């Protein structure tokens, strides 16, 4: 029984140290993959002069005009996602569907972005729309 602990004790000590080192390495790698991205990992970036598209019902063929045809959008995300993001992947629209009196309304600008991107700010948040005069 005594030989179980004393025989080749150098190799046994080396094996224990190696096993502990492997366990710590695997544990650290798993913790990094589980931990979600924090605010410090995100990089905000602003895209200015993005065009705003108008959406209206198919029956409404009037030629609407926006008082501000462009917006500025600040987004954030991981360095990898933001590094690949292009301005043409950010879409700004103003939806006129269901709006009764367009000339008196300031409508909210809706922004769509790719997965992994978070919208921080939109300037302006609302835009006035002007309808052409109705002719009979």
Phi, psi and omega per residue, in radians:
X1 nan -0.615 -3.116
X2 -1.129 -0.600 3.139
X3 -1.145 -0.429 3.138
X4 -1.039 -0.653 -3.109
X5 -1.672 -0.539 -3.006
X6 -1.619 -0.652 -3.097
X7 -1.146 2.262 -3.138
X8 0.964 0.709 -3.090
X9 -1.119 -0.493 3.096
X10 -1.115 -0.777 3.117
X11 -1.176 -0.633 3.125
X12 -1.177 -0.721 3.102
X13 -1.132 -0.774 3.094
X14 -1.031 -0.736 3.138
X15 -1.105 -0.727 3.129
X16 -1.140 -0.777 -3.138
X17 -1.112 -0.741 3.111
X18 -1.115 -0.723 3.120
X19 -1.102 -0.728 3.125
X20 -1.140 -0.740 3.130
X21 -1.092 -0.748 3.108
X22 -1.119 -0.739 -3.138
X23 -1.078 -0.794 3.130
X24 -1.104 -0.693 3.134
X25 -1.111 -0.852 3.135
X26 -1.110 -0.727 3.136
X27 -1.062 -0.762 -3.141
X28 -1.130 -0.751 3.136
X29 -1.105 -0.742 3.118
X30 -1.141 -0.690 3.123
X31 -1.123 -0.694 3.126
X32 -1.149 -0.636 -3.129
X33 -1.334 -0.445 3.140
X34 -1.459 -0.613 -3.072
X35 -1.123 2.153 3.121
X36 -1.255 2.791 3.108
X37 -1.113 2.361 3.130
X38 -1.720 3.050 -3.131
X39 -1.079 -0.539 -3.139
X40 -1.243 -0.375 3.101
X41 -1.409 -0.311 -3.066
X42 -1.526 2.624 3.134
X43 -2.154 1.923 3.103
X44 -1.316 2.517 3.094
X45 -2.531 2.528 -3.103
X46 -1.948 2.295 3.047
X47 -1.915 2.074 -3.123
X48 -1.774 2.842 3.099
X49 0.949 0.725 3.046
X50 -1.406 2.288 -3.116
X51 -1.208 2.544 3.118
X52 -1.854 2.254 3.106
X53 -1.712 2.557 3.069
X54 -1.739 2.397 3.085
X55 -2.117 2.210 3.084
X56 -2.422 3.016 -3.125
X57 -1.189 2.760 -3.108
X58 -1.130 -0.473 -3.139
X59 -1.348 -0.367 -3.091
X60 -1.625 1.793 -3.071
X61 -1.861 0.249 3.136
X62 -1.170 2.735 -3.101
X63 -1.663 1.515 -3.139
X64 -1.314 2.664 3.056
X65 -2.201 2.488 3.063
X66 -1.605 2.454 3.075
X67 -1.238 -0.524 3.039
X68 -2.235 1.813 -3.056
X69 -1.367 -0.088 -3.140
X70 -2.329 2.763 3.071
X71 -2.311 2.876 3.036
X72 -1.994 2.263 -3.069
X73 -2.170 2.227 3.047
X74 -1.836 2.205 -3.115
X75 -2.230 2.853 3.053
X76 -2.474 2.894 3.130
X77 3.035 -3.098 3.133
X78 -1.134 2.755 -3.127
X79 -1.012 -0.628 -3.137
X80 -1.156 -0.805 -3.111
X81 -1.205 -0.797 -3.121
X82 -1.152 -0.592 3.116
X83 -1.103 -0.513 -3.139
X84 -1.642 -0.230 -3.054
X85 -1.209 2.353 3.092
X86 -2.055 2.669 -3.108
X87 -1.032 -0.577 -3.109
X88 -1.298 -0.051 3.060
X89 -1.593 -0.094 3.108
X90 -1.828 2.161 -3.076
X91 -2.070 2.286 3.108
X92 -2.018 2.276 3.122
X93 -2.370 2.705 2.961
X94 -2.106 2.138 -3.065
X95 -1.679 2.039 3.135
X96 -1.632 -0.034 -3.102
X97 -1.103 2.178 3.093
X98 1.471 0.018 3.121
X99 -1.495 2.206 -3.075
X100 -1.329 -1.021 -3.068
X101 -2.045 1.717 -3.055
X102 -1.148 -0.663 -3.039
X103 -1.137 -0.371 -3.123
X104 -1.823 -0.004 -3.041
X105 -1.815 2.464 2.902
X106 -1.838 2.089 -3.009
X107 -1.800 2.533 -3.107
X108 -1.228 2.408 3.069
X109 -1.504 2.190 3.113
X110 -1.767 2.317 -3.095
X111 -2.007 2.354 3.013
X112 -2.075 2.355 -3.108
X113 -2.300 2.813 3.100
X114 -1.166 2.877 3.106
X115 -1.062 2.466 3.125
X116 1.578 -0.057 -3.141
X117 -1.916 2.343 3.140
X118 -1.971 2.336 3.110
X119 -1.434 2.198 3.121
X120 -1.734 -0.773 -3.057
X121 -2.674 2.557 3.031
X122 -2.265 2.234 3.138
X123 -2.255 2.115 -0.152
X124 -1.346 2.705 -3.137
X125 -1.341 -0.548 3.107
X126 -2.216 2.639 -3.115
X127 -2.340 2.404 3.043
X128 -1.378 2.531 -3.141
X129 -2.131 2.385 3.123
X130 -1.956 2.234 3.104
X131 -1.638 2.562 3.090
X132 -1.185 2.706 3.116
X133 -1.122 2.510 -3.134
X134 -1.427 2.183 3.101
X135 -1.954 2.456 -3.122
X136 -2.018 nan nan
